[in-house]
């Protein structure tokens, strides 16, 4: 009979948080019993495409969804489901945009239709307009998402979330949902001083204190504020470096901002990387001032690596698996964030893998739970 095939729906399988999370599950499920295929909404090749195909998965590439004029997309998706009758489970990770593929999945009587919440947007629209923290394009996108959110319930059979905050945002306080933890392979991230030393040498870092951040260059991640924190930090102590891992449409703007702030020589832009577990080893502090998140897997990874973490208080407390993490308000000044960093004791880094396992964020047990869920759902 073969493995049960699950259709995972994403925008594009690059190294984002949700994409990395589902790949962790994919690597660790029993693929003789459950196999993932991917329906994506970008035509270009993505970072995980080769690995997906090597694991036995299929990738179906559509164009972007136009939320104002979805008729063409609907027709393409109807053609797809007429041809592909093997799917009894569609698991969509498009947040509010999940209403589009799940609507057509419902038309075709696909039995299990999962909307998965990965983000919890703050009520930022008015604040963003007044403070200009986000562009008009970003604000318009948020307004559209708020409208689409109302349609999710019409087309779903199951609600999944990375945590309480994201689930309540997408589905509402009165709707139950299943938490699928942003689990990681904690063994890969556990602190290793030999790797730490090797990577510091590889990146020409001596005895400097390394601040790190992992995330796409997007307004949500608040990199501009991070650079302001770093500028304030160097005024207190010049013996710091900032390492930024990721890429995105704001990269060139942020590179220019480092020049404007006269901190360019102290900032390393490392781009999209496959060796992120090793890069965590060379960091001393992980700084994460996002405007909003769901339950960011990067903060689980950072704690698994034994890093001290400073994060914005917009992020759910569920991510606190240890006393390594502190939350700070974005209303506080960059100078106060910098002072908090200076005050951290980074001399006693230790192996924290057990905290991840005890907190139920290790991938081995979580992949087994997901596998059991998929297998329990009867085929049409």
Secondary structure as GFF3:
##gff-version 3
##sequence-region A 1 380
A	DSSP	beta_strand	4	9	.	.	.	ID=ss1
A	DSSP	alpha_helix	17	28	.	.	.	ID=ss2
A	DSSP	beta_strand	34	40	.	.	.	ID=ss3
A	DSSP	alpha_helix	49	54	.	.	.	ID=ss4
A	DSSP	beta_strand	59	61	.	.	.	ID=ss5
A	DSSP	alpha_helix	71	83	.	.	.	ID=ss6
A	DSSP	beta_strand	89	92	.	.	.	ID=ss7
A	DSSP	three_ten_helix	95	97	.	.	.	ID=ss8
A	DSSP	alpha_helix	98	107	.	.	.	ID=ss9
A	DSSP	beta_strand	112	117	.	.	.	ID=ss10
A	DSSP	alpha_helix	125	131	.	.	.	ID=ss11
A	DSSP	alpha_helix	136	149	.	.	.	ID=ss12
A	DSSP	alpha_helix	152	155	.	.	.	ID=ss13
A	DSSP	beta_strand	158	161	.	.	.	ID=ss14
A	DSSP	alpha_helix	164	171	.	.	.	ID=ss15
A	DSSP	beta_strand	178	179	.	.	.	ID=ss16
A	DSSP	alpha_helix	186	189	.	.	.	ID=ss17
A	DSSP	alpha_helix	193	202	.	.	.	ID=ss18
A	DSSP	beta_strand	209	214	.	.	.	ID=ss19
A	DSSP	three_ten_helix	219	221	.	.	.	ID=ss20
A	DSSP	alpha_helix	223	236	.	.	.	ID=ss21
A	DSSP	beta_strand	240	245	.	.	.	ID=ss22
A	DSSP	alpha_helix	251	260	.	.	.	ID=ss23
A	DSSP	three_ten_helix	264	266	.	.	.	ID=ss24
A	DSSP	beta_strand	267	271	.	.	.	ID=ss25
A	DSSP	alpha_helix	276	281	.	.	.	ID=ss26
A	DSSP	beta_strand	285	288	.	.	.	ID=ss27
A	DSSP	alpha_helix	297	304	.	.	.	ID=ss28
A	DSSP	beta_strand	308	312	.	.	.	ID=ss29
A	DSSP	three_ten_helix	317	319	.	.	.	ID=ss30
A	DSSP	beta_strand	325	328	.	.	.	ID=ss31
A	DSSP	alpha_helix	334	343	.	.	.	ID=ss32
A	DSSP	alpha_helix	353	358	.	.	.	ID=ss33
A	DSSP	alpha_helix	363	376	.	.	.	ID=ss34
###
